[in-house]
Amino acid sequence: MSVITQIKIVDQPFEDCLQRVEVSLVDTHGRKKEKFVLGVVEVNSLYDQLAQGQSINLDNRYVQDFSLADYRKRAGIPNDQTVILETFSARNAYFENESGTDFSFAEFNGESAVFSNCIFGDGPVSFYHASFCVKRAEFQATRFGSGLANFQYVEFHSESCMFDGIQFDTGDVQFISAKFGDSKVSFREAQFGEGVVDFHYSSFGNGNLTFDKAVFGGGEVSFKRVDFGHGKVDFKRVNFGDGDIDFSEADFKSGKIIFRSAVFGNGHVIFDHVVSESDFIFDNAEFGNGKLSFFGAKASKLSFQLCQFNNYLDLRVNTVRRIDLSYTIVRDIIDLMPTEKCKVEVDQMNFSGMRNLGNLYLDWQGNKVLKLILSQTDSSFKQKSEQFLVLKETYNATGRYADEDKAYVWYKRMELKSDLEHAIQKDARNAFWGLPNRLF
């Protein structure tokens, strides 16, 4: 682990154990962060309990060289045969096995499976094809050392899966093709290390999913082709690091997707061909210097209020009912130009208050710009005039002078209506001076 572990075995009893182990966690500067005492469990006695189908309680225990692969080899059973673990608890336990702590093809039964505050030392840890048939699967504040954390093909048949405060060191984290069922799933304040974090092809059901305040350490993060089910998906205040972030072809169904105040680093952020019946909320999110793409996306709404875009933003979506770019700062290109592969069907788009230091690629006819702005029900005449002015300036900068003229005409119309509206608010009699405009 990046936090150095010092272990000292002492020939003194601890509860029902003959030996105890004194564990000290020391930072890289030699300062002790934690110190605690655990009872030493002989792995052979643990294997005997498994063979007899007994409940397993490893709370406050130190377990060395535990591996279900080794257990199967000793028992003479196939490598992929399921091993039943009844009412398993390893709260505050410490597992150490440099060749790999292995729970592959395990089936956890009973009320709960508990690994909360558990520590896995350096070396790979595998829950490959494990199945959690319990009410609660608990991994709160669990710490993994350096090495692969393998949760491929794991299945959760539980009411809740809690990974709050879990910490992964420098190895990759794999939840490839994991099935979370209808569980409520929480990775709140999870800490991921420098390795790749891969959830692609995994599936979630109707339970809510949260990664609130989670931190990714800079490796690639993949949620490609994930089925997020109908639950709410919460990534607010997540720090995604500088690695590439890939949500391409993910299916979010009817649950609202929240990335509010999330921080994206300098890697590319890809949401190409995502599908959702609901809204994507990115309000006040921070985007680095990587490309941000929603090419071919389908959603009810994309909201980017108060965001700053430092690189190319591809909004050549398939169908989105509403895009909100209000009060954004644009330093590069925002591309909404229809193509043969992406028709870019958008009913409303709001970019009032935008500070455009780059360029908007928006076709007056192809994108039905007039409808996009005039159909806004939550913007004033003043805000509509500002949006037409932004378009007028960007059409001028890109040499589309015919579109510039159209934008200018509508800018002046909305400006006049705004001035009249303001005058009437000051004195209702000023409505008389607006009659010629209304009549003609």
Helices and strands as residue ranges (DSSP letters): E 4-10, E 20-26, E 32-41, H 43-51, E 55-57, E 61-64, H 68-75, E 83-89, E 94-96, E 101-102, E 106-114, E 119-120, E 125-126, E 131-138, E 143-144, E 149-150, E 155-156, E 160-162, E 167-168, E 173-174, E 184-186, E 197-198, E 209-210, E 221-222, E 233-234, E 245-246, E 251-253, E 257-258, E 269-270, E 275-276, E 279-281, E 292-293, E 298-303, E 308-309, E 313-314, E 319-324, E 329-330, E 333-335, E 345-350, E 355-356, E 359-361, H 369-374, H 381-397, H 401-426, G 428-434, H 435-439
